[in-house]
Amino acid sequence: GIVGEANIQYALDPKSKTYRIIEVNPRLSRSSALASKATGYPLAYVAAKIALGHDLVSLRNQVTRSTTACFEPSLDYCVVKIPRWDIDKFPTVEKSLGTQMKSVGEVMSIGRSFPEALQKAMRMVNEGSTGFEENWYLRTRASNCTSVGMEGRAAIEQDLRVPNPIRLWTIAHAFEQGMTIGDVHALTDIDKWFLAKLYSIHSMRAHMRTVGGLGGLKADPMCPTLVLRAKQLGFCDRQIAEALAGGCTWTDILDIRDKYNIRPSVKQVDTLAAEFPAQTNYLYLTYVGDEHDVQPLRSDVLPAYKDSLYDTAFGKGRLQDGDPYSLPSQKSSTFQGSPKLAPTKGSSGTNISALALPPTSTGPGVEFNRQNSEAVANDGKSSFIVLGSGCYRIGASVEFDWSAVSAVRTLRETGHRAMVINCNPETVSTDYDESDRLYFEELSLETVLEICHFESPTGVMVSVGGQTANNLAIPLAAHGVNIMGTPAKSIDMAEDRSKFSALCDDLGIDQPEWSHFVKIEDALAFAQHVSFPVLVRPSYVLSGAAMRVIDDEEQLKSFLGGAAVVEQEHPVVISKYFTGAREIEFDAVASSGKLINYAISEHVEDAGCHSGDASLLLPAQRINIETHRRVMHVASQLCAALNISGPFNVQFLAQETGHSSSRCVKVIECNVRASRTVPFVSKTLNVNFIELATRIMLGQDVKPVNLHLIEMEFIACKVAMFSFLRLSGSDPRTGVEMQSTGEVACFGKDAHEAFLKASVAAGFKIPKANGGGILSLGKK
């Protein structure tokens, strides 16, 4: 028989209710992490204990700490998982979904109702979507559906009939066009129970359109009831505002919620549907509730077995005082409200010792029902929120989660409390025992503000979670949240292509000739001035999304006419595109604009291949001393101008023709956050750049670690992995938009050995000595 975990897949006939077993896997499956985090029952942990000879009766439930592991989890909430597809990055790939896996990531949401959890998940998997609405379908239909060239009802029916990455949004569009539950069921065979729940969301949106806009809503005596019901169905503030129309904004809805104190409850994942007292730090938000399960972390005194000293991870031994498995007291009290964040004038990167912890509010609000009321006391420890990376996708994978986890562990090691907000069940950061408090929630401005409203953290760390987290820096700072590390204004200057290019001009830093535009005519005029090819680059994007190399005028008109790049909130930059240049990566950690540690690596491929797809050598092998000095000088200039405190990455173009006068180093971009190469650099040099950055953001005096790159006895090479074979019809060519889905790294005594080992590890078939050769197509 099976000892440990197993996975069984069934096929159910929805008409006869008969089923068949598809396959049995006597091992951990891809869904193990999802099941563990959906229920709070750690399957892998329990399976490992069983393999070591323990039994379920002797193992304790790590959530309740008062019951055994011999039980089936009971849930008082609903969990929804939605995969993430990036098929739109591959124009020639078949858009339909089938038996072969095409997704590159997934999200998991938790709510007290199916509509609430579903709408959360739809926003998590595509940040541009507000939930179950038609706009995302209309925006992305051309790159995600099979109905291209069709119009009207025929196109809708085709997109409903054939499973595709945006089928849920297609259903929303179908309801908007008057199709019924029966119509959609006939085309999709989706169970009518699910369709009825989706239709209830549609009905609420339709009702809100009839209330007379924002003015009518405010005048309606049922206003608080209507807004609360919408929130219980999973509507975000922006979604409600769009339904009301007439110039209504999400802040108008936030003001209404403030007036009527419509706030989410903070609930625990407790595995036993509240039948037993839980001591878990695994939390989610819901509007279907009238009390909090926990009090703010800043006001709590944690028992020794889950205090912030990260003893087990750093080999210091677990604290022994206190019984971690004693039955909690049944005493309870109420804690009312959460302090509201007011805008402050404090700058980012402030030393935390100078920050006063906000007082606990006793004003009106959601009641807090807390066990162990005698433990309410502030032990003086500061609490911080670390924003995770969100859904894995092409361009954002485990690299950013490594950075987030490193930051959390450093915070806890230094005696502070760390909270994580993330929605990805595949990550280590969403293991609830990695942090002092885990919010399994969406990384949206509204949700992060609500958690900050409840927790009042000392600061929020956005620079370790990738682009998703970094994009929240400006709006969070505008609402009074203290952004740790580099000031939000500097983040905006680096992320906004137009502002950054202007900064480089002011500093006299060489860069490809550029211009920003909002009209297609301006882009055409610039391209004709500098001559083709040119590069079109939107702001605030990851993995080169919507970035294109344009070779002629017709391509430029076609791309800008069919893409949403010119409708972006931030200016779009067009620049001269260089061929035959070498690309150099500069990863560093800085404190108040001064470099602390850095690493310079180079791409094997010429510039034009996205940095996430390129092979990387560390330390750089082919750049000369003059180029090295120029890279250092320019990076130091940018670091000081942006007043960087924390991690950052600069990408350079280098053109070397052998004569000193003609050597040229140009800046491509600067990312004021942890880059995807930080884990590779940290593991190669055996220096955790994120630990250094976190200590800097805490205001500690961090000294540079002595690194002698020229004296290293080995070379490290990182090689990307691609999934072209899984995507039928894909064109296996790399470009400025990232397409790889993973990476490997290997060491060697020289660059050739390291590159060969990494290539083999990535799955490339190396021809034998007498079996042929490698053919490279391209200009020499």
Summary of the structure (lengths in Angstrom):
residues: 780
radius of gyration: 26.9
end to end distance: 60.9
largest distance: 84.1
contacts: 2570
relative contact order: 0.08
helix: 34%
strand: 19%
